[in-house]
Amino acid sequence: MKITITGTGYVGLVTGTCLAEVGNDVLCLDVDARKIALLNDGGVPIHEPGLEPLIERNVDAGRLAFTTDVDAAVAHGEVQFIAVGTPAGEDGSADMAYVLAAARSIGQRMREWKLIVDKSTVPVGTADRVREAIDEELAARGARIPFAVASNPEFLKEGAAVDDFMRPDRIVVGTSDERAIATLRAIYAPFQRNHERLLVMDERSAELTKYAANAMLATRISFMNELANLADRLGCDIEAVRRGIGSDPRIGWQFLYPGVGYGGSCFPKDVKALRHTAAQLDVPLRVLGAVEAANEAQKLVLVDKVIARLGEDLSRHRLAVWGLAFKANTDDMREAPSLTVLAALARRGATIVAYDPVAMDEARRAFGDVPWLTFAKSPMRAVEGADALLVLTEWKEFRSPDFAALRSALNERMIFDGRNVYDPDAVRAAGLEYFAVGRR
Ligand SMILES: NC(=O)c1ccc[n+]([C@@H]2O[C@H](COP(=O)([O-])OP(=O)(O)OC[C@H]3O[C@@H](n4cnc5c(N)ncnc54)[C@H](O)[C@@H]3O)[C@@H](O)[C@H]2O)c1
């Protein structure tokens, strides 16, 4: 099938590449000419495990191409996926400008039936707005061309995006248009060969499903974070509690890890957008308000522990930081807790030497040129001469460090573990002080 993807970011690039991998002829469009030039030169603008060889293979096979040419992109695909960003606007609502601009540009150029698929995370009612935008553009040029719109929210996780797309838990399709359903069923058939995972529903429910999923996951994280803070005060071990509740099948193991708060390009903005939608309708979403407030507070939990141990004035302290990305296996720094943690430490005068396996370029851009932050070439380089180590991202390469070497490198021999990756006994046995989130 000929497919166009508008928006070649984390979602669009993975979607386009995976659809090409199963044999489709995919053209990815973006307004960012640098991104497209990089892709056309064989580069990959994001870090996503397994993506690079897949892009290369499909480009070589002639099934995957990248362009900034909107005319060519609209002409190419019978199916037009919209995967552009939907960032939070000033009032917390999702900014729909990019989605609607993409819809309009399709409406201005289409010549025959198209299926327009909203893959971006969009508020309830967006499918209607996309339809209206296209109708208006068609009317403006006196064209009467049939088309269909479907909502098809994406559930992939950064860091595991290729696997998630290739082996989805479910594929949500929101539309009542029979041709659209048949088309999307055909597109997704290769990804669900052992059993049907396509859930067809009305478009508004599909739109809400995506927000409901992210809000539920954010809720679990904030709940565990607050429990961990309580465990700290009670002298309990949240790791034991996690095992004790995760084994309950009604609760399950996923997303029960306390830490320094959730971040990334989705949870923060999606929680805000859902709250905004509810507020407009005067429907209280009290739980979600608390989830957001708890998350903001959680980002400072580790900073508070540093201050409690080293004092309010950190101006004589050099701190090493391992991990900057909002989670492991990605270079995404959007809303990363490290942004808040490092800024709070710097406000108290600390200097910081940071290391992240892949996010340092993004971090340089996010922090700008500030005198208190430098980057190290390796985890051990970061700790040499530092007073204490803070772990902010749960990268595998941080999981089993040489504690004896850390003890010699760190002046104050302290680890502040914002992801609970270490065994407290092992760290202490190595002669280091250990502070984590809700651990004895
Ligand atoms: N990143 C994730 O893990 C994830 C997961 C599920 C859903 N989503 C949702 O998917 C959507 C995209 O997220 P992302 O992380 O891929 O964003 P992104 O910022 O990585 O990519 C968006 C891309 O769209 C491009 N763009 C903007 N307007 C355009 C236009 N008119 N024409 C062509 N290109 C245009 C931008 O230049 C950018 O490259 C968002 O709604 C997000 O909430 C993201």
The ligand as a Gaussian input file, in Angstrom:
#p B3LYP/6-31G(d) Opt

LIG

0 1
 N        7.033000      10.115000      21.529000
 C        6.253000       9.144000      21.998000
 O        6.700000       8.254000      22.715000
 C        4.801000       9.094000      21.617000
 C        4.068000       7.917000      21.846000
 C        2.739000       7.879000      21.482000
 C        2.130000       9.006000      20.943000
 N        2.861000      10.143000      20.762000
 C        2.199000      11.291000      20.142000
 O        2.579000      11.334000      18.775000
 C        2.670000      12.695000      18.330000
 C        4.057000      12.958000      17.790000
 O        4.989000      12.782000      18.846000
 P        6.556000      12.692000      18.577000
 O        7.197000      12.393000      19.877000
 O        6.795000      11.802000      17.413000
 O        6.868000      14.203000      18.170000
 P        8.186000      14.797000      17.486000
 O        8.289000      16.179000      17.979000
 O        9.333000      13.857000      17.687000
 O        7.849000      14.792000      15.926000
 C        6.885000      15.592000      15.338000
 C        7.389000      15.987000      13.959000
 O        6.344000      16.615000      13.227000
 C        6.933000      17.610000      12.393000
 N        5.878000      18.514000      11.918000
 C        5.201000      19.460000      12.581000
 N        4.297000      20.035000      11.796000
 C        4.380000      19.445000      10.584000
 C        3.696000      19.597000       9.359000
 N        2.688000      20.473000       9.212000
 N        4.058000      18.829000       8.311000
 C        5.057000      17.924000       8.453000
 N        5.730000      17.732000       9.588000
 C        5.405000      18.471000      10.651000
 C        7.984000      18.222000      13.282000
 O        8.955000      18.917000      12.531000
 C        8.541000      16.982000      13.974000
 O        9.642000      16.427000      13.273000
 C        2.311000      13.544000      19.547000
 O        0.942000      13.835000      19.514000
 C        2.598000      12.624000      20.717000
 O        1.842000      12.935000      21.850000
 C        4.177000      10.203000      21.060000

